[in-house]
Amino acid sequence: MASPDRLSVVLRAMADTRSDGPVSLVDRVCLAAVELLSLQGAGVSLIVEGQLRGTAGVSEAGITAIQELQFTLGEGPCVEAWASAQPVLEPDLDDRGATRWPAFARAALEAGVRAMFAFPLRIGAIRIGVLVLYRDRPGALDGEDLAFGLLLADVATQVILGLQAGAPAERLHDLLAREPAHWAEIHQATGMVALQLGVPLDEAFVRLRAYAFASDRPLREVAREVVARRLRLEEAR
């Protein structure tokens, strides 16, 4: 059970957050995490059956790209935390991270990220996403910071559930249904690749992602080429 004192601190930090633009409640959880734990950034990803469905909240816009990159590459703390339903704590991406997630660790280090801590958002056995905390310096979370990380994940989960409770039946709340615009292109490209290769959608997405990685190009760029019919994966193999 969460300490009432810690919960009060988190709620106060959420209420006191300042931003240049409008922020959602999920953004406030991320902003509170950055303030309380001296982070570079924080983000909340919504995940359904292992697939990213959107970034529900971030402390700042640049974090979205790092969140998405893990699903583009199919590796990283966020992916592992969701799959294992357990926190994944990596104090130094330049050390073990380079062997656990070689492609992602290299890209994250280039973006200035040195440590990452991912906490699954779950209600019992049901997983709905991941809260990821980013630091620009190596180092493990101490006991108090870890307790706050777990509590922030619980708060993020309750905020998302609260938002969804206010949505019409059989429909996601607008915040939760929102995806970055380029994900529509990725979904469309996945369908086209599935038809081209005669494979299921999940395999088509893996092929699309593998091609992007092998050619060292962003997934969104490859998807755009497929949708524009300038690229057919079976011709590119």
Secondary structure as GFF3:
##gff-version 3
##sequence-region A 1 237
A	DSSP	alpha_helix	4	16	.	.	.	ID=ss1
A	DSSP	alpha_helix	25	37	.	.	.	ID=ss2
A	DSSP	beta_strand	41	48	.	.	.	ID=ss3
A	DSSP	beta_strand	51	58	.	.	.	ID=ss4
A	DSSP	alpha_helix	62	73	.	.	.	ID=ss5
A	DSSP	alpha_helix	77	84	.	.	.	ID=ss6
A	DSSP	beta_strand	88	90	.	.	.	ID=ss7
A	DSSP	alpha_helix	97	100	.	.	.	ID=ss8
A	DSSP	alpha_helix	102	110	.	.	.	ID=ss9
A	DSSP	beta_strand	115	123	.	.	.	ID=ss10
A	DSSP	beta_strand	126	135	.	.	.	ID=ss11
A	DSSP	alpha_helix	143	165	.	.	.	ID=ss12
A	DSSP	alpha_helix	174	177	.	.	.	ID=ss13
A	DSSP	alpha_helix	181	197	.	.	.	ID=ss14
A	DSSP	alpha_helix	201	214	.	.	.	ID=ss15
A	DSSP	alpha_helix	219	227	.	.	.	ID=ss16
A	DSSP	alpha_helix	233	236	.	.	.	ID=ss17
###
